[in-house]
Amino acid sequence: MEKQPSIYTTQFWLLCLSNFLFSASFQMMIPELPDYLGSMGGKEYIGYIIALFTLTAGFARPFSGKLTDTIGRVPVMAFGSIVCFVCGGLYPFVHTIAGFLLLRFLHGFSTGTKPTATSAYVADIIPEDRRGEAQGMLGIFTATGMSIGPSIGSYLTDWTSINVMFFTSSAFALLSILILLNMRETLPVTQKEAFSLKLFKIGWKDVFEPRVIPAFTVMLLVSFSSGVLLTLVPDQTKLLGITNKGLFFTIYTISSLTVRLFFSKSSDKYGRIPILMISSAILVFSMILCALTSSFWVFILASILFGFSWGFNTPTLMAWTVDLSDEHYRGRAVATTYIALEAGIGLGALFAGQIYQGKVENIIIPYFLAAFFAFASLVYLFFKQKRGVFLLES
């Protein structure tokens, strides 16, 4: 039997390294931002820290999808990292609530652009029957960055200052940009267009790819939980007497990495829907534990289960998106699924912030709501599988 060529090329590893630095850059500040905003007198606005970020990211998706399919993958990835670099360096100079919220709004353009082009790039260089594996490996680097970022951020804030943390975040983004400069473009020359303002003129067909509605629906339902966690965990960590506010994020990312390392080929082998059903079921239990936690170890168990869930569903959903898409409109398809991601996170953060309002007795409500949406995704997938559609053959 002829040996398959390796999918792990130099270009793929450069992409992974760039994603690691990018993820660490924007995730580094997440645990510290609620207290930073609170120091300005804006504690009641903590829900907007994530909501505004994801609002802009979702708004940018249609444009990033179109630009990815026209001017190229690499320029769009570079733009996302540049936004992280600039915004990270501006936080120390913003001292008002309005200015801070505006900067969070602008910062969202980073994740609204780079991940779209990254997923399209992976689809260009990886064979269809190994996309789940490749997305899993890319996810390992992304998740590692998201794991290390919060811990570095909390450490720098505790031992130096929050401004040093912001500048370090900016430096990580700069390194991500430098790596991208060494990557070759994968968009076919026949499909490329010169950049012009007319590319920002979009219609409904540029905003939404109907072929990927199944992946869009599941992503929207499960990502609500992420918005809830990102908003509530920093305060919940303090309530439990845990000094490092990045601990939960570090633990869940390590568990996510474990899944990606040992089960990256699972959706290629068993199909997208069965794996997504498993991840949704685990997510339900994780959210229930987060709602009911009253001890350190239950909190850690909830974090581990959350990591298991996202370790399965993120690469599987992106691989499923590419499976369902037209190869000429991969950027648009990926952007559509990412719109669901940003919308889910944004709504989760907004609802969590509005319901919580700094009152401990309210903290269980957003978590149970997240558990309900995760269960809804499980039901949706069950009926999809029962009908025998949208399954990848093993």
BALOBA-1460 file (C-alpha; in Angstrom, 3 decimals):
// residues 394
<rec num="1" residu="m" x="0.000" y="0.000" z="0.000"/>
<rec num="2" residu="e" x="1.408" y="3.383" z="-1.047"/>
<rec num="3" residu="k" x="2.314" y="5.632" z="1.862"/>
<rec num="4" residu="q" x="0.338" y="8.870" z="2.062"/>
<rec num="5" residu="p" x="2.401" y="12.064" z="1.790"/>
<rec num="6" residu="s" x="2.667" y="14.058" z="5.002"/>
<rec num="7" residu="i" x="0.175" y="16.875" z="5.415"/>
<rec num="8" residu="y" x="2.492" y="18.596" z="7.878"/>
<rec num="9" residu="t" x="4.468" y="20.856" z="5.560"/>
<rec num="10" residu="t" x="6.560" y="23.905" z="6.442"/>
<rec num="11" residu="q" x="3.646" y="26.156" z="5.475"/>
<rec num="12" residu="f" x="1.329" y="24.269" z="7.807"/>
<rec num="13" residu="w" x="3.746" y="24.569" z="10.750"/>
<rec num="14" residu="l" x="4.237" y="28.290" z="10.108"/>
<rec num="15" residu="l" x="0.463" y="28.702" z="10.120"/>
<rec num="16" residu="c" x="0.234" y="26.812" z="13.421"/>
<rec num="17" residu="l" x="2.949" y="28.934" z="15.045"/>
<rec num="18" residu="s" x="1.328" y="32.161" z="13.876"/>
<rec num="19" residu="n" x="-2.007" y="30.998" z="15.272"/>
<rec num="20" residu="f" x="-0.406" y="30.113" z="18.603"/>
<rec num="21" residu="l" x="0.992" y="33.631" z="19.016"/>
<rec num="22" residu="f" x="-2.208" y="35.291" z="17.808"/>
<rec num="23" residu="s" x="-4.384" y="33.282" z="20.214"/>
<rec num="24" residu="a" x="-2.102" y="33.956" z="23.168"/>
<rec num="25" residu="s" x="-2.129" y="37.654" z="22.318"/>
<rec num="26" residu="f" x="-5.862" y="38.327" z="22.560"/>
<rec num="27" residu="q" x="-6.572" y="35.694" z="25.247"/>
<rec num="28" residu="m" x="-3.815" y="36.960" z="27.550"/>
<rec num="29" residu="m" x="-5.861" y="39.880" z="28.796"/>
<rec num="30" residu="i" x="-9.271" y="38.205" z="29.220"/>
<rec num="31" residu="p" x="-9.024" y="37.255" z="32.943"/>
<rec num="32" residu="e" x="-7.769" y="40.714" z="33.917"/>
<rec num="33" residu="l" x="-10.196" y="42.909" z="31.985"/>
<rec num="34" residu="p" x="-13.193" y="42.704" z="34.382"/>
<rec num="35" residu="d" x="-11.117" y="44.088" z="37.273"/>
<rec num="36" residu="y" x="-9.478" y="46.625" z="34.954"/>
<rec num="37" residu="l" x="-12.886" y="47.901" z="33.865"/>
<rec num="38" residu="g" x="-14.065" y="47.797" z="37.472"/>
<rec num="39" residu="s" x="-11.159" y="50.035" z="38.496"/>
<rec num="40" residu="m" x="-12.589" y="52.660" z="36.146"/>
<rec num="41" residu="g" x="-15.998" y="52.341" z="37.816"/>
<rec num="42" residu="g" x="-17.533" y="50.203" z="35.084"/>
<rec num="43" residu="k" x="-18.202" y="46.897" z="36.880"/>
<rec num="44" residu="e" x="-21.781" y="46.828" z="35.577"/>
<rec num="45" residu="y" x="-20.448" y="46.757" z="32.010"/>
<rec num="46" residu="i" x="-18.436" y="43.521" z="32.300"/>
<rec num="47" residu="g" x="-20.797" y="41.749" z="29.904"/>
<rec num="48" residu="y" x="-19.752" y="44.196" z="27.202"/>
<rec num="49" residu="i" x="-16.077" y="43.192" z="27.436"/>
<rec num="50" residu="i" x="-16.792" y="40.075" z="25.392"/>
<rec num="51" residu="a" x="-20.049" y="41.179" z="23.742"/>
<rec num="52" residu="l" x="-18.535" y="44.207" z="21.961"/>
<rec num="53" residu="f" x="-15.471" y="42.210" z="20.915"/>
<rec num="54" residu="t" x="-17.593" y="39.480" z="19.360"/>
<rec num="55" residu="l" x="-20.042" y="41.962" z="17.837"/>
<rec num="56" residu="t" x="-17.277" y="43.473" z="15.736"/>
<rec num="57" residu="a" x="-15.837" y="40.058" z="14.956"/>
<rec num="58" residu="g" x="-19.222" y="38.911" z="13.677"/>
<rec num="59" residu="f" x="-19.661" y="42.128" z="11.692"/>
<rec num="60" residu="a" x="-16.252" y="41.619" z="10.068"/>
<rec num="61" residu="r" x="-16.891" y="38.013" z="9.009"/>
<rec num="62" residu="p" x="-18.723" y="38.683" z="5.723"/>
<rec num="63" residu="f" x="-16.027" y="41.136" z="4.663"/>
<rec num="64" residu="s" x="-13.202" y="38.822" z="5.714"/>
<rec num="65" residu="g" x="-14.838" y="35.934" z="3.871"/>
<rec num="66" residu="k" x="-15.126" y="37.941" z="0.665"/>
<rec num="67" residu="l" x="-11.611" y="39.364" z="0.961"/>
<rec num="68" residu="t" x="-10.197" y="35.903" z="1.697"/>
<rec num="69" residu="d" x="-11.731" y="34.656" z="-1.561"/>
<rec num="70" residu="t" x="-10.518" y="37.668" z="-3.579"/>
<rec num="71" residu="i" x="-7.310" y="39.363" z="-2.388"/>
<rec num="72" residu="g" x="-5.921" y="36.235" z="-0.715"/>
<rec num="73" residu="r" x="-5.595" y="34.297" z="2.510"/>
<rec num="74" residu="v" x="-2.307" y="35.746" z="3.797"/>
<rec num="75" residu="p" x="-3.221" y="39.477" z="3.651"/>
<rec num="76" residu="v" x="-6.414" y="38.863" z="5.625"/>
<rec num="77" residu="m" x="-4.543" y="36.824" z="8.246"/>
<rec num="78" residu="a" x="-1.941" y="39.586" z="8.530"/>
<rec num="79" residu="f" x="-4.626" y="42.242" z="9.028"/>
<rec num="80" residu="g" x="-6.075" y="40.335" z="11.987"/>
<rec num="81" residu="s" x="-2.688" y="40.118" z="13.690"/>
<rec num="82" residu="i" x="-1.990" y="43.803" z="13.005"/>
<rec num="83" residu="v" x="-5.232" y="44.768" z="14.785"/>
<rec num="84" residu="c" x="-4.129" y="42.730" z="17.825"/>
<rec num="85" residu="f" x="-0.728" y="44.421" z="17.759"/>
<rec num="86" residu="v" x="-2.151" y="47.954" z="17.624"/>
<rec num="87" residu="c" x="-4.970" y="47.450" z="20.138"/>
<rec num="88" residu="g" x="-2.761" y="45.659" z="22.657"/>
<rec num="89" residu="g" x="-0.452" y="48.661" z="22.691"/>
<rec num="90" residu="l" x="-3.308" y="51.147" z="23.141"/>
<rec num="91" residu="y" x="-4.967" y="49.754" z="26.288"/>
<rec num="92" residu="p" x="-2.466" y="51.403" z="28.698"/>
<rec num="93" residu="f" x="-3.390" y="54.816" z="27.303"/>
<rec num="94" residu="v" x="-7.164" y="54.442" z="27.695"/>
<rec num="95" residu="h" x="-8.512" y="55.519" z="31.096"/>
<rec num="96" residu="t" x="-12.251" y="56.022" z="30.564"/>
<rec num="97" residu="i" x="-15.091" y="53.500" z="30.374"/>
<rec num="98" residu="a" x="-16.222" y="54.781" z="26.969"/>
<rec num="99" residu="g" x="-12.684" y="54.656" z="25.581"/>
<rec num="100" residu="f" x="-12.145" y="51.142" z="26.916"/>
<rec num="101" residu="l" x="-15.387" y="49.844" z="25.398"/>
<rec num="102" residu="l" x="-14.541" y="51.495" z="22.072"/>
<rec num="103" residu="l" x="-11.151" y="49.786" z="22.062"/>
<rec num="104" residu="r" x="-12.774" y="46.413" z="22.795"/>
<rec num="105" residu="f" x="-15.105" y="47.059" z="19.864"/>
<rec num="106" residu="l" x="-12.156" y="47.748" z="17.533"/>
<rec num="107" residu="h" x="-10.130" y="44.830" z="18.905"/>
<rec num="108" residu="g" x="-12.832" y="42.455" z="17.680"/>
<rec num="109" residu="f" x="-11.761" y="43.011" z="14.066"/>
<rec num="110" residu="s" x="-8.775" y="40.773" z="14.842"/>
<rec num="111" residu="t" x="-10.724" y="37.567" z="15.435"/>
<rec num="112" residu="g" x="-13.214" y="38.616" z="12.782"/>
<rec num="113" residu="t" x="-10.568" y="38.276" z="10.090"/>
<rec num="114" residu="k" x="-7.595" y="36.019" z="10.860"/>
<rec num="115" residu="p" x="-9.460" y="32.776" z="11.749"/>
<rec num="116" residu="t" x="-11.558" y="32.988" z="8.562"/>
<rec num="117" residu="a" x="-8.509" y="33.171" z="6.317"/>
<rec num="118" residu="t" x="-6.672" y="30.574" z="8.418"/>
<rec num="119" residu="s" x="-9.389" y="27.944" z="7.961"/>
<rec num="120" residu="a" x="-9.543" y="28.633" z="4.219"/>
<rec num="121" residu="y" x="-5.744" y="28.296" z="4.026"/>
<rec num="122" residu="v" x="-5.875" y="24.906" z="5.770"/>
<rec num="123" residu="a" x="-8.584" y="23.715" z="3.372"/>
<rec num="124" residu="d" x="-6.369" y="24.740" z="0.430"/>
<rec num="125" residu="i" x="-3.341" y="22.704" z="1.514"/>
<rec num="126" residu="i" x="-4.970" y="19.654" z="3.180"/>
<rec num="127" residu="p" x="-6.750" y="16.738" z="1.402"/>
<rec num="128" residu="e" x="-10.467" y="16.388" z="2.170"/>
<rec num="129" residu="d" x="-10.131" y="13.062" z="3.989"/>
<rec num="130" residu="r" x="-7.594" y="14.513" z="6.460"/>
<rec num="131" residu="r" x="-9.121" y="17.924" z="7.212"/>
<rec num="132" residu="g" x="-10.414" y="16.859" z="10.611"/>
<rec num="133" residu="e" x="-6.909" y="15.729" z="11.572"/>
<rec num="134" residu="a" x="-5.345" y="18.959" z="10.294"/>
<rec num="135" residu="q" x="-7.918" y="21.169" z="12.011"/>
<rec num="136" residu="g" x="-7.228" y="19.221" z="15.193"/>
<rec num="137" residu="m" x="-3.476" y="19.814" z="14.953"/>
<rec num="138" residu="l" x="-3.992" y="23.507" z="14.175"/>
<rec num="139" residu="g" x="-6.365" y="23.609" z="17.115"/>
<rec num="140" residu="i" x="-3.646" y="22.225" z="19.387"/>
<rec num="141" residu="f" x="-1.483" y="25.264" z="18.677"/>
<rec num="142" residu="t" x="-4.443" y="27.622" z="18.964"/>
<rec num="143" residu="a" x="-5.555" y="26.051" z="22.225"/>
<rec num="144" residu="t" x="-2.007" y="26.102" z="23.605"/>
<rec num="145" residu="g" x="-1.851" y="29.823" z="22.935"/>
<rec num="146" residu="m" x="-5.226" y="30.302" z="24.592"/>
<rec num="147" residu="s" x="-4.019" y="28.250" z="27.559"/>
<rec num="148" residu="i" x="-0.677" y="29.954" z="28.060"/>
<rec num="149" residu="g" x="-2.067" y="33.426" z="27.384"/>
<rec num="150" residu="p" x="-4.298" y="33.824" z="30.475"/>
<rec num="151" residu="s" x="-1.649" y="32.387" z="32.797"/>
<rec num="152" residu="i" x="1.005" y="34.729" z="31.397"/>
<rec num="153" residu="g" x="-1.427" y="37.632" z="31.641"/>
<rec num="154" residu="s" x="-2.306" y="36.970" z="35.277"/>
<rec num="155" residu="y" x="1.346" y="36.372" z="36.202"/>
<rec num="156" residu="l" x="2.534" y="39.602" z="34.565"/>
<rec num="157" residu="t" x="-0.284" y="41.598" z="36.146"/>
<rec num="158" residu="d" x="0.409" y="40.182" z="39.622"/>
<rec num="159" residu="w" x="4.205" y="40.514" z="39.499"/>
<rec num="160" residu="t" x="4.737" y="43.584" z="37.316"/>
<rec num="161" residu="s" x="1.772" y="45.637" z="36.126"/>
<rec num="162" residu="i" x="-1.230" y="45.353" z="33.867"/>
<rec num="163" residu="n" x="0.447" y="47.687" z="31.359"/>
<rec num="164" residu="v" x="3.354" y="45.260" z="30.973"/>
<rec num="165" residu="m" x="0.771" y="42.561" z="30.249"/>
<rec num="166" residu="f" x="-0.844" y="44.707" z="27.540"/>
<rec num="167" residu="f" x="2.499" y="45.417" z="25.859"/>
<rec num="168" residu="t" x="3.410" y="41.719" z="26.000"/>
<rec num="169" residu="s" x="0.125" y="40.909" z="24.274"/>
<rec num="170" residu="s" x="1.051" y="43.376" z="21.551"/>
<rec num="171" residu="a" x="4.510" y="41.797" z="21.174"/>
<rec num="172" residu="f" x="2.996" y="38.331" z="20.656"/>
<rec num="173" residu="a" x="0.823" y="39.731" z="17.858"/>
<rec num="174" residu="l" x="3.865" y="41.336" z="16.219"/>
<rec num="175" residu="l" x="5.653" y="37.972" z="16.131"/>
<rec num="176" residu="s" x="2.567" y="36.449" z="14.512"/>
<rec num="177" residu="i" x="2.759" y="39.082" z="11.758"/>
<rec num="178" residu="l" x="6.454" y="38.408" z="11.104"/>
<rec num="179" residu="i" x="5.757" y="34.696" z="10.615"/>
<rec num="180" residu="l" x="2.967" y="35.408" z="8.133"/>
<rec num="181" residu="l" x="5.407" y="37.384" z="5.968"/>
<rec num="182" residu="n" x="7.180" y="34.082" z="5.206"/>
<rec num="183" residu="m" x="4.075" y="32.230" z="4.025"/>
<rec num="184" residu="r" x="3.104" y="31.688" z="0.402"/>
<rec num="185" residu="e" x="-0.357" y="32.550" z="-0.889"/>
<rec num="186" residu="t" x="-2.692" y="29.634" z="-1.726"/>
<rec num="187" residu="l" x="-5.564" y="31.461" z="-3.427"/>
<rec num="188" residu="p" x="-5.436" y="30.571" z="-7.161"/>
<rec num="189" residu="v" x="-4.138" y="33.405" z="-9.342"/>
<rec num="190" residu="t" x="-7.237" y="33.118" z="-11.550"/>
<rec num="191" residu="q" x="-9.423" y="33.896" z="-8.544"/>
<rec num="192" residu="k" x="-7.371" y="36.814" z="-7.182"/>
<rec num="193" residu="e" x="-8.375" y="40.451" z="-7.485"/>
<rec num="194" residu="a" x="-6.531" y="43.629" z="-6.646"/>
<rec num="195" residu="f" x="-7.654" y="45.262" z="-3.417"/>
<rec num="196" residu="s" x="-10.195" y="48.024" z="-3.918"/>
<rec num="197" residu="l" x="-12.951" y="49.675" z="-1.916"/>
<rec num="198" residu="k" x="-15.584" y="48.006" z="-4.108"/>
<rec num="199" residu="l" x="-14.731" y="44.726" z="-2.381"/>
<rec num="200" residu="f" x="-16.373" y="46.133" z="0.750"/>
<rec num="201" residu="k" x="-19.669" y="46.309" z="-1.084"/>
<rec num="202" residu="i" x="-21.436" y="43.143" z="-0.067"/>
<rec num="203" residu="g" x="-24.825" y="41.586" z="-0.629"/>
<rec num="204" residu="w" x="-26.646" y="38.860" z="1.263"/>
<rec num="205" residu="k" x="-24.827" y="36.186" z="-0.769"/>
<rec num="206" residu="d" x="-21.532" y="37.488" z="0.637"/>
<rec num="207" residu="v" x="-22.818" y="37.434" z="4.208"/>
<rec num="208" residu="f" x="-24.268" y="33.957" z="4.481"/>
<rec num="209" residu="e" x="-23.503" y="30.609" z="2.855"/>
<rec num="210" residu="p" x="-26.718" y="28.516" z="3.021"/>
<rec num="211" residu="r" x="-24.870" y="25.278" z="2.315"/>
<rec num="212" residu="v" x="-23.388" y="25.331" z="5.824"/>
<rec num="213" residu="i" x="-26.594" y="25.972" z="7.811"/>
<rec num="214" residu="p" x="-26.208" y="22.716" z="9.824"/>
<rec num="215" residu="a" x="-22.728" y="23.681" z="11.050"/>
<rec num="216" residu="f" x="-23.909" y="27.276" z="11.616"/>
<rec num="217" residu="t" x="-26.805" y="26.113" z="13.804"/>
<rec num="218" residu="v" x="-24.717" y="23.853" z="16.026"/>
<rec num="219" residu="m" x="-21.967" y="26.453" z="16.412"/>
<rec num="220" residu="l" x="-24.489" y="29.118" z="17.442"/>
<rec num="221" residu="l" x="-26.029" y="26.891" z="20.109"/>
<rec num="222" residu="v" x="-22.815" y="25.583" z="21.683"/>
<rec num="223" residu="s" x="-20.839" y="28.841" z="21.612"/>
<rec num="224" residu="f" x="-23.353" y="30.545" z="23.921"/>
<rec num="225" residu="s" x="-21.607" y="28.711" z="26.760"/>
<rec num="226" residu="s" x="-18.255" y="30.316" z="25.923"/>
<rec num="227" residu="g" x="-19.699" y="33.804" z="26.269"/>
<rec num="228" residu="v" x="-21.156" y="32.898" z="29.652"/>
<rec num="229" residu="l" x="-17.849" y="31.460" z="30.867"/>
<rec num="230" residu="l" x="-15.703" y="34.324" z="29.637"/>
<rec num="231" residu="t" x="-17.935" y="36.765" z="31.508"/>
<rec num="232" residu="l" x="-18.504" y="34.906" z="34.781"/>
<rec num="233" residu="v" x="-15.382" y="32.812" z="35.406"/>
<rec num="234" residu="p" x="-13.074" y="35.679" z="36.522"/>
<rec num="235" residu="d" x="-15.528" y="36.644" z="39.296"/>
<rec num="236" residu="q" x="-16.382" y="33.021" z="40.078"/>
<rec num="237" residu="t" x="-12.680" y="32.263" z="40.478"/>
<rec num="238" residu="k" x="-12.340" y="34.992" z="43.112"/>
<rec num="239" residu="l" x="-15.462" y="33.773" z="44.937"/>
<rec num="240" residu="l" x="-13.841" y="30.345" z="45.275"/>
<rec num="241" residu="g" x="-10.651" y="31.896" z="46.665"/>
<rec num="242" residu="i" x="-8.494" y="31.094" z="43.617"/>
<rec num="243" residu="t" x="-5.855" y="33.796" z="43.136"/>
<rec num="244" residu="n" x="-4.916" y="33.095" z="39.498"/>
<rec num="245" residu="k" x="-7.918" y="34.173" z="37.432"/>
<rec num="246" residu="g" x="-6.493" y="32.399" z="34.383"/>
<rec num="247" residu="l" x="-6.514" y="28.942" z="36.023"/>
<rec num="248" residu="f" x="-9.908" y="27.836" z="34.663"/>
<rec num="249" residu="f" x="-8.921" y="28.822" z="31.124"/>
<rec num="250" residu="t" x="-5.585" y="27.038" z="31.447"/>
<rec num="251" residu="i" x="-7.157" y="23.795" z="32.719"/>
<rec num="252" residu="y" x="-9.881" y="23.665" z="30.084"/>
<rec num="253" residu="t" x="-7.371" y="24.351" z="27.333"/>
<rec num="254" residu="i" x="-5.082" y="21.562" z="28.534"/>
<rec num="255" residu="s" x="-8.009" y="19.124" z="28.484"/>
<rec num="256" residu="s" x="-8.943" y="20.407" z="25.028"/>
<rec num="257" residu="l" x="-5.372" y="19.798" z="23.900"/>
<rec num="258" residu="t" x="-5.524" y="16.240" z="25.202"/>
<rec num="259" residu="v" x="-8.565" y="15.532" z="23.048"/>
<rec num="260" residu="r" x="-6.983" y="17.104" z="19.971"/>
<rec num="261" residu="l" x="-3.745" y="15.152" z="20.454"/>
<rec num="262" residu="f" x="-5.323" y="11.726" z="20.818"/>
<rec num="263" residu="f" x="-8.624" y="12.056" z="18.956"/>
<rec num="264" residu="s" x="-7.857" y="14.477" z="16.092"/>
<rec num="265" residu="k" x="-8.810" y="11.853" z="13.474"/>
<rec num="266" residu="s" x="-12.056" y="10.814" z="15.174"/>
<rec num="267" residu="s" x="-14.459" y="12.858" z="13.026"/>
<rec num="268" residu="d" x="-12.671" y="11.715" z="9.843"/>
<rec num="269" residu="k" x="-13.166" y="8.116" z="10.972"/>
<rec num="270" residu="y" x="-16.580" y="8.083" z="12.646"/>
<rec num="271" residu="g" x="-18.302" y="11.050" z="11.003"/>
<rec num="272" residu="r" x="-18.896" y="14.657" z="12.003"/>
<rec num="273" residu="i" x="-22.328" y="14.271" z="13.606"/>
<rec num="274" residu="p" x="-21.532" y="11.434" z="16.052"/>
<rec num="275" residu="i" x="-18.525" y="13.360" z="17.392"/>
<rec num="276" residu="l" x="-20.543" y="16.567" z="17.704"/>
<rec num="277" residu="m" x="-23.259" y="14.721" z="19.620"/>
<rec num="278" residu="i" x="-20.666" y="13.519" z="22.127"/>
<rec num="279" residu="s" x="-19.231" y="17.018" z="22.538"/>
<rec num="280" residu="s" x="-22.687" y="18.572" z="23.050"/>
<rec num="281" residu="a" x="-23.570" y="16.017" z="25.732"/>
<rec num="282" residu="i" x="-20.317" y="16.717" z="27.594"/>
<rec num="283" residu="l" x="-20.982" y="20.455" z="27.332"/>
<rec num="284" residu="v" x="-24.388" y="20.060" z="29.005"/>
<rec num="285" residu="f" x="-22.780" y="18.400" z="32.040"/>
<rec num="286" residu="s" x="-20.016" y="21.003" z="32.165"/>
<rec num="287" residu="m" x="-22.484" y="23.891" z="32.306"/>
<rec num="288" residu="i" x="-24.528" y="22.206" z="35.030"/>
<rec num="289" residu="l" x="-21.376" y="21.707" z="37.114"/>
<rec num="290" residu="c" x="-20.385" y="25.364" z="36.618"/>
<rec num="291" residu="a" x="-23.816" y="26.416" z="37.872"/>
<rec num="292" residu="l" x="-23.721" y="24.193" z="40.949"/>
<rec num="293" residu="t" x="-20.026" y="24.399" z="41.846"/>
<rec num="294" residu="s" x="-19.207" y="25.257" z="45.432"/>
<rec num="295" residu="s" x="-15.697" y="23.835" z="45.677"/>
<rec num="296" residu="f" x="-12.370" y="24.072" z="43.926"/>
<rec num="297" residu="w" x="-12.428" y="20.500" z="42.607"/>
<rec num="298" residu="v" x="-15.928" y="20.677" z="41.125"/>
<rec num="299" residu="f" x="-14.867" y="23.888" z="39.398"/>
<rec num="300" residu="i" x="-11.801" y="22.135" z="37.974"/>
<rec num="301" residu="l" x="-13.900" y="19.155" z="36.824"/>
<rec num="302" residu="a" x="-16.269" y="21.537" z="35.034"/>
<rec num="303" residu="s" x="-13.255" y="23.122" z="33.348"/>
<rec num="304" residu="i" x="-11.919" y="19.738" z="32.228"/>
<rec num="305" residu="l" x="-15.281" y="18.707" z="30.752"/>
<rec num="306" residu="f" x="-15.625" y="22.051" z="28.987"/>
<rec num="307" residu="g" x="-12.203" y="21.491" z="27.443"/>
<rec num="308" residu="f" x="-13.148" y="17.982" z="26.326"/>
<rec num="309" residu="s" x="-16.258" y="19.348" z="24.645"/>
<rec num="310" residu="w" x="-14.484" y="22.104" z="22.740"/>
<rec num="311" residu="g" x="-11.583" y="19.814" z="21.908"/>
<rec num="312" residu="f" x="-14.040" y="17.738" z="19.921"/>
<rec num="313" residu="n" x="-16.426" y="20.315" z="18.513"/>
<rec num="314" residu="t" x="-14.205" y="23.124" z="17.211"/>
<rec num="315" residu="p" x="-12.115" y="21.138" z="14.681"/>
<rec num="316" residu="t" x="-15.122" y="18.981" z="13.794"/>
<rec num="317" residu="l" x="-17.372" y="21.959" z="13.083"/>
<rec num="318" residu="m" x="-14.727" y="23.620" z="10.918"/>
<rec num="319" residu="a" x="-14.077" y="20.386" z="9.004"/>
<rec num="320" residu="w" x="-17.839" y="19.933" z="8.561"/>
<rec num="321" residu="t" x="-18.133" y="23.490" z="7.268"/>
<rec num="322" residu="v" x="-15.511" y="22.843" z="4.600"/>
<rec num="323" residu="d" x="-17.176" y="19.510" z="3.705"/>
<rec num="324" residu="l" x="-20.446" y="21.288" z="3.010"/>
<rec num="325" residu="s" x="-18.970" y="24.265" z="1.149"/>
<rec num="326" residu="d" x="-18.208" y="24.997" z="-2.481"/>
<rec num="327" residu="e" x="-14.426" y="25.068" z="-2.978"/>
<rec num="328" residu="h" x="-14.673" y="28.463" z="-4.712"/>
<rec num="329" residu="y" x="-16.404" y="30.011" z="-1.687"/>
<rec num="330" residu="r" x="-14.569" y="28.461" z="1.235"/>
<rec num="331" residu="g" x="-13.855" y="31.840" z="2.766"/>
<rec num="332" residu="r" x="-17.549" y="32.713" z="2.746"/>
<rec num="333" residu="a" x="-18.502" y="29.320" z="4.188"/>
<rec num="334" residu="v" x="-15.953" y="29.557" z="6.996"/>
<rec num="335" residu="a" x="-17.021" y="33.149" z="7.688"/>
<rec num="336" residu="t" x="-20.635" y="32.001" z="8.025"/>
<rec num="337" residu="t" x="-19.764" y="29.453" z="10.703"/>
<rec num="338" residu="y" x="-17.579" y="31.983" z="12.490"/>
<rec num="339" residu="i" x="-20.482" y="34.450" z="12.487"/>
<rec num="340" residu="a" x="-22.385" y="31.831" z="14.470"/>
<rec num="341" residu="l" x="-19.424" y="31.501" z="16.839"/>
<rec num="342" residu="e" x="-19.210" y="35.241" z="17.464"/>
<rec num="343" residu="a" x="-22.991" y="35.625" z="17.752"/>
<rec num="344" residu="g" x="-23.205" y="32.795" z="20.267"/>
<rec num="345" residu="i" x="-20.317" y="34.090" z="22.377"/>
<rec num="346" residu="g" x="-21.612" y="37.663" z="22.206"/>
<rec num="347" residu="l" x="-25.151" y="36.718" z="23.216"/>
<rec num="348" residu="g" x="-23.841" y="34.490" z="26.002"/>
<rec num="349" residu="a" x="-21.668" y="37.291" z="27.367"/>
<rec num="350" residu="l" x="-24.431" y="39.882" z="27.087"/>
<rec num="351" residu="f" x="-27.054" y="37.720" z="28.791"/>
<rec num="352" residu="a" x="-24.598" y="36.625" z="31.490"/>
<rec num="353" residu="g" x="-23.589" y="40.199" z="32.268"/>
<rec num="354" residu="q" x="-27.167" y="41.483" z="32.357"/>
<rec num="355" residu="i" x="-28.457" y="38.613" z="34.505"/>
<rec num="356" residu="y" x="-25.480" y="38.406" z="36.872"/>
<rec num="357" residu="q" x="-25.087" y="42.113" z="37.707"/>
<rec num="358" residu="g" x="-22.486" y="41.225" z="40.348"/>
<rec num="359" residu="k" x="-25.045" y="39.258" z="42.423"/>
<rec num="360" residu="v" x="-23.782" y="35.821" z="43.460"/>
<rec num="361" residu="e" x="-27.288" y="34.353" z="43.669"/>
<rec num="362" residu="n" x="-27.841" y="35.061" z="39.955"/>
<rec num="363" residu="i" x="-24.768" y="33.237" z="38.709"/>
<rec num="364" residu="i" x="-26.505" y="29.884" z="38.136"/>
<rec num="365" residu="i" x="-29.090" y="31.275" z="35.681"/>
<rec num="366" residu="p" x="-26.748" y="31.968" z="32.720"/>
<rec num="367" residu="y" x="-25.117" y="28.550" z="33.167"/>
<rec num="368" residu="f" x="-28.425" y="26.684" z="33.077"/>
<rec num="369" residu="l" x="-29.383" y="28.702" z="30.008"/>
<rec num="370" residu="a" x="-26.112" y="27.624" z="28.368"/>
<rec num="371" residu="a" x="-26.846" y="23.995" z="29.314"/>
<rec num="372" residu="f" x="-30.259" y="24.302" z="27.662"/>
<rec num="373" residu="f" x="-28.749" y="25.546" z="24.393"/>
<rec num="374" residu="a" x="-26.127" y="22.782" z="24.440"/>
<rec num="375" residu="f" x="-28.918" y="20.239" z="24.897"/>
<rec num="376" residu="a" x="-30.802" y="21.858" z="21.997"/>
<rec num="377" residu="s" x="-27.762" y="21.289" z="19.765"/>
<rec num="378" residu="l" x="-27.732" y="17.624" z="20.815"/>
<rec num="379" residu="v" x="-31.404" y="17.253" z="19.859"/>
<rec num="380" residu="y" x="-30.794" y="19.002" z="16.518"/>
<rec num="381" residu="l" x="-27.888" y="16.679" z="15.710"/>
<rec num="382" residu="f" x="-29.883" y="13.615" z="16.748"/>
<rec num="383" residu="f" x="-32.589" y="14.395" z="14.195"/>
<rec num="384" residu="k" x="-29.989" y="15.188" z="11.530"/>
<rec num="385" residu="q" x="-28.371" y="11.816" z="12.072"/>
<rec num="386" residu="k" x="-31.728" y="10.055" z="12.156"/>
<rec num="387" residu="r" x="-32.493" y="11.481" z="8.730"/>
<rec num="388" residu="g" x="-29.104" y="10.243" z="7.535"/>
<rec num="389" residu="v" x="-27.895" y="13.538" z="6.081"/>
<rec num="390" residu="f" x="-24.710" y="15.575" z="6.298"/>
<rec num="391" residu="l" x="-22.607" y="12.653" z="7.486"/>
<rec num="392" residu="l" x="-19.022" y="12.211" z="6.394"/>
<rec num="393" residu="e" x="-18.405" y="8.626" z="5.415"/>
<rec num="394" residu="s" x="-15.718" y="6.914" z="7.468"/>
